[in-house]
Amino acid sequence: MKKVLVLGATSAIAQATVRLLAARGASLYLVARHAERLEAVAQDARTRGAARVEAETLDLDDFAQHEPLVERATAALGGLDGALLAHGVLGDQEQAQRSYGETEKVLRTNFLSAVSLLTPLANRFEAQRAGTLVVISSVAGDRGRQSNYVYGASKGALSVFLQGLRNRLAPAGVAVVTVKPGFVDTPMTASVKKNALFASPEAVARGLLRAVDTHQDEVYLPDFWRPIMFLIRSIPERVFKRLKL
């Protein structure tokens, strides 16, 4: 990926990925909500060797801006051959259980916003018969658990959407990479007690780009989450529903 649109550029995983892309000499169009933090990411990318860096402050829950955003990014970089969708919210499971409004916010940001962005990006890449879409989902989407099923549902829906999109775009030579991190030590998980399963954003970023470079369709990061989630998916529902997970 040499001309890349990065959505949610101030998230920890996106920042780590931007640093790696910049070191490769990529041209970057960075989008996030917070102007000051976004400019810091952009400046860092410039110092690390990015060929070009443009930044735009935008709330990605504003769906009406998505198609114009893709147009602006394409014009600014003289084309696009990659996009990284890294924006999302963890939400508050307990609050979501009490209020549909909280549930809707999580679904809107994590799923519907991604679908709205992927639609013009997929159409553009399909027309040019080239490009790579990299989307951060989560292992939480592999099976609903009482502790985070609203977040998990948003990511599960996203993963299924990406499966269909990958199937559609493969004949056009467009790659769709689903990234499924487990626990990552980021500001979003600051309130979660850390353990040996937590990975750094830098490790996830390296795995993400390795998946792109080696043409993988779906990657669990770190790799040990693949067998863990296989086991969790394999537990019969009659047993699973009694577990405190």
Secondary structure as a PSIPRED ss2 file (coil, helix, strand):
# PSIPRED VFORMAT (PSIPRED V4.0)

   1 M C   1.000  0.000  0.000
   2 K C   1.000  0.000  0.000
   3 K E   0.000  0.000  1.000
   4 V E   0.000  0.000  1.000
   5 L E   0.000  0.000  1.000
   6 V E   0.000  0.000  1.000
   7 L E   0.000  0.000  1.000
   8 G C   1.000  0.000  0.000
   9 A C   1.000  0.000  0.000
  10 T C   1.000  0.000  0.000
  11 S C   1.000  0.000  0.000
  12 A H   0.000  1.000  0.000
  13 I H   0.000  1.000  0.000
  14 A H   0.000  1.000  0.000
  15 Q H   0.000  1.000  0.000
  16 A H   0.000  1.000  0.000
  17 T H   0.000  1.000  0.000
  18 V H   0.000  1.000  0.000
  19 R H   0.000  1.000  0.000
  20 L H   0.000  1.000  0.000
  21 L H   0.000  1.000  0.000
  22 A H   0.000  1.000  0.000
  23 A H   0.000  1.000  0.000
  24 R C   1.000  0.000  0.000
  25 G C   1.000  0.000  0.000
  26 A C   1.000  0.000  0.000
  27 S E   0.000  0.000  1.000
  28 L E   0.000  0.000  1.000
  29 Y E   0.000  0.000  1.000
  30 L E   0.000  0.000  1.000
  31 V E   0.000  0.000  1.000
  32 A E   0.000  0.000  1.000
  33 R C   1.000  0.000  0.000
  34 H C   1.000  0.000  0.000
  35 A H   0.000  1.000  0.000
  36 E H   0.000  1.000  0.000
  37 R H   0.000  1.000  0.000
  38 L H   0.000  1.000  0.000
  39 E H   0.000  1.000  0.000
  40 A H   0.000  1.000  0.000
  41 V H   0.000  1.000  0.000
  42 A H   0.000  1.000  0.000
  43 Q H   0.000  1.000  0.000
  44 D H   0.000  1.000  0.000
  45 A H   0.000  1.000  0.000
  46 R H   0.000  1.000  0.000
  47 T H   0.000  1.000  0.000
  48 R C   1.000  0.000  0.000
  49 G C   1.000  0.000  0.000
  50 A C   1.000  0.000  0.000
  51 A C   1.000  0.000  0.000
  52 R E   0.000  0.000  1.000
  53 V E   0.000  0.000  1.000
  54 E E   0.000  0.000  1.000
  55 A E   0.000  0.000  1.000
  56 E E   0.000  0.000  1.000
  57 T E   0.000  0.000  1.000
  58 L C   1.000  0.000  0.000
  59 D C   1.000  0.000  0.000
  60 L C   1.000  0.000  0.000
  61 D C   1.000  0.000  0.000
  62 D C   1.000  0.000  0.000
  63 F H   0.000  1.000  0.000
  64 A H   0.000  1.000  0.000
  65 Q H   0.000  1.000  0.000
  66 H H   0.000  1.000  0.000
  67 E H   0.000  1.000  0.000
  68 P H   0.000  1.000  0.000
  69 L H   0.000  1.000  0.000
  70 V H   0.000  1.000  0.000
  71 E H   0.000  1.000  0.000
  72 R H   0.000  1.000  0.000
  73 A H   0.000  1.000  0.000
  74 T H   0.000  1.000  0.000
  75 A H   0.000  1.000  0.000
  76 A H   0.000  1.000  0.000
  77 L H   0.000  1.000  0.000
  78 G C   1.000  0.000  0.000
  79 G C   1.000  0.000  0.000
  80 L C   1.000  0.000  0.000
  81 D C   1.000  0.000  0.000
  82 G E   0.000  0.000  1.000
  83 A E   0.000  0.000  1.000
  84 L E   0.000  0.000  1.000
  85 L E   0.000  0.000  1.000
  86 A C   1.000  0.000  0.000
  87 H C   1.000  0.000  0.000
  88 G C   1.000  0.000  0.000
  89 V C   1.000  0.000  0.000
  90 L C   1.000  0.000  0.000
  91 G C   1.000  0.000  0.000
  92 D C   1.000  0.000  0.000
  93 Q H   0.000  1.000  0.000
  94 E H   0.000  1.000  0.000
  95 Q H   0.000  1.000  0.000
  96 A H   0.000  1.000  0.000
  97 Q H   0.000  1.000  0.000
  98 R H   0.000  1.000  0.000
  99 S C   1.000  0.000  0.000
 100 Y H   0.000  1.000  0.000
 101 G H   0.000  1.000  0.000
 102 E H   0.000  1.000  0.000
 103 T H   0.000  1.000  0.000
 104 E H   0.000  1.000  0.000
 105 K H   0.000  1.000  0.000
 106 V H   0.000  1.000  0.000
 107 L H   0.000  1.000  0.000
 108 R H   0.000  1.000  0.000
 109 T H   0.000  1.000  0.000
 110 N H   0.000  1.000  0.000
 111 F H   0.000  1.000  0.000
 112 L H   0.000  1.000  0.000
 113 S H   0.000  1.000  0.000
 114 A H   0.000  1.000  0.000
 115 V H   0.000  1.000  0.000
 116 S H   0.000  1.000  0.000
 117 L H   0.000  1.000  0.000
 118 L H   0.000  1.000  0.000
 119 T H   0.000  1.000  0.000
 120 P H   0.000  1.000  0.000
 121 L H   0.000  1.000  0.000
 122 A H   0.000  1.000  0.000
 123 N H   0.000  1.000  0.000
 124 R H   0.000  1.000  0.000
 125 F H   0.000  1.000  0.000
 126 E H   0.000  1.000  0.000
 127 A H   0.000  1.000  0.000
 128 Q H   0.000  1.000  0.000
 129 R C   1.000  0.000  0.000
 130 A C   1.000  0.000  0.000
 131 G E   0.000  0.000  1.000
 132 T E   0.000  0.000  1.000
 133 L E   0.000  0.000  1.000
 134 V E   0.000  0.000  1.000
 135 V E   0.000  0.000  1.000
 136 I E   0.000  0.000  1.000
 137 S C   1.000  0.000  0.000
 138 S C   1.000  0.000  0.000
 139 V H   0.000  1.000  0.000
 140 A H   0.000  1.000  0.000
 141 G H   0.000  1.000  0.000
 142 D H   0.000  1.000  0.000
 143 R C   1.000  0.000  0.000
 144 G C   1.000  0.000  0.000
 145 R C   1.000  0.000  0.000
 146 Q C   1.000  0.000  0.000
 147 S C   1.000  0.000  0.000
 148 N C   1.000  0.000  0.000
 149 Y H   0.000  1.000  0.000
 150 V H   0.000  1.000  0.000
 151 Y H   0.000  1.000  0.000
 152 G H   0.000  1.000  0.000
 153 A H   0.000  1.000  0.000
 154 S H   0.000  1.000  0.000
 155 K H   0.000  1.000  0.000
 156 G H   0.000  1.000  0.000
 157 A H   0.000  1.000  0.000
 158 L H   0.000  1.000  0.000
 159 S H   0.000  1.000  0.000
 160 V H   0.000  1.000  0.000
 161 F H   0.000  1.000  0.000
 162 L H   0.000  1.000  0.000
 163 Q H   0.000  1.000  0.000
 164 G H   0.000  1.000  0.000
 165 L H   0.000  1.000  0.000
 166 R H   0.000  1.000  0.000
 167 N H   0.000  1.000  0.000
 168 R H   0.000  1.000  0.000
 169 L H   0.000  1.000  0.000
 170 A H   0.000  1.000  0.000
 171 P H   0.000  1.000  0.000
 172 A H   0.000  1.000  0.000
 173 G C   1.000  0.000  0.000
 174 V E   0.000  0.000  1.000
 175 A E   0.000  0.000  1.000
 176 V E   0.000  0.000  1.000
 177 V E   0.000  0.000  1.000
 178 T E   0.000  0.000  1.000
 179 V E   0.000  0.000  1.000
 180 K E   0.000  0.000  1.000
 181 P E   0.000  0.000  1.000
 182 G C   1.000  0.000  0.000
 183 F C   1.000  0.000  0.000
 184 V E   0.000  0.000  1.000
 185 D C   1.000  0.000  0.000
 186 T C   1.000  0.000  0.000
 187 P H   0.000  1.000  0.000
 188 M H   0.000  1.000  0.000
 189 T H   0.000  1.000  0.000
 190 A C   1.000  0.000  0.000
 191 S C   1.000  0.000  0.000
 192 V C   1.000  0.000  0.000
 193 K C   1.000  0.000  0.000
 194 K C   1.000  0.000  0.000
 195 N C   1.000  0.000  0.000
 196 A C   1.000  0.000  0.000
 197 L C   1.000  0.000  0.000
 198 F C   1.000  0.000  0.000
 199 A E   0.000  0.000  1.000
 200 S C   1.000  0.000  0.000
 201 P H   0.000  1.000  0.000
 202 E H   0.000  1.000  0.000
 203 A H   0.000  1.000  0.000
 204 V H   0.000  1.000  0.000
 205 A H   0.000  1.000  0.000
 206 R H   0.000  1.000  0.000
 207 G H   0.000  1.000  0.000
 208 L H   0.000  1.000  0.000
 209 L H   0.000  1.000  0.000
 210 R H   0.000  1.000  0.000
 211 A H   0.000  1.000  0.000
 212 V H   0.000  1.000  0.000
 213 D H   0.000  1.000  0.000
 214 T C   1.000  0.000  0.000
 215 H C   1.000  0.000  0.000
 216 Q C   1.000  0.000  0.000
 217 D C   1.000  0.000  0.000
 218 E E   0.000  0.000  1.000
 219 V E   0.000  0.000  1.000
 220 Y E   0.000  0.000  1.000
 221 L E   0.000  0.000  1.000
 222 P C   1.000  0.000  0.000
 223 D C   1.000  0.000  0.000
 224 F C   1.000  0.000  0.000
 225 W H   0.000  1.000  0.000
 226 R H   0.000  1.000  0.000
 227 P H   0.000  1.000  0.000
 228 I H   0.000  1.000  0.000
 229 M H   0.000  1.000  0.000
 230 F H   0.000  1.000  0.000
 231 L H   0.000  1.000  0.000
 232 I H   0.000  1.000  0.000
 233 R H   0.000  1.000  0.000
 234 S H   0.000  1.000  0.000
 235 I C   1.000  0.000  0.000
 236 P C   1.000  0.000  0.000
 237 E H   0.000  1.000  0.000
 238 R H   0.000  1.000  0.000
 239 V H   0.000  1.000  0.000
 240 F H   0.000  1.000  0.000
 241 K C   1.000  0.000  0.000
 242 R C   1.000  0.000  0.000
 243 L C   1.000  0.000  0.000
 244 K C   1.000  0.000  0.000
 245 L C   1.000  0.000  0.000
